[in-house]
């Protein structure tokens, strides 16, 4: 039997601007997709194709989500779907949070 190696722990640094744009896209349900070579659909905020952006993919089975920055597609984070929903629930779309002084 072939052993499956443990996944490596990766750190993906997500700039606030990329997270804000994705939060707004999720809130407005305006996201675009791009399919990678493996056939996986990556979602990102509509209109951000030409800039550094957060990309998110739902893994087959729907139990995990992959996150990566478009500038570093070799590094991804895989998180359980429950953790993803918790993260998305904490995102505040731009203009809807407390006003900055």
Secondary structure by P-SEA (a helix, b strand, c coil): ccccccccbbbbbbcaaaaaaaaaaaaacbbbbbbccccbbbbccccccccbbbbbbbcccccbbbbbbcccccbbbbbcaaaaaaaaaaccccccccccc
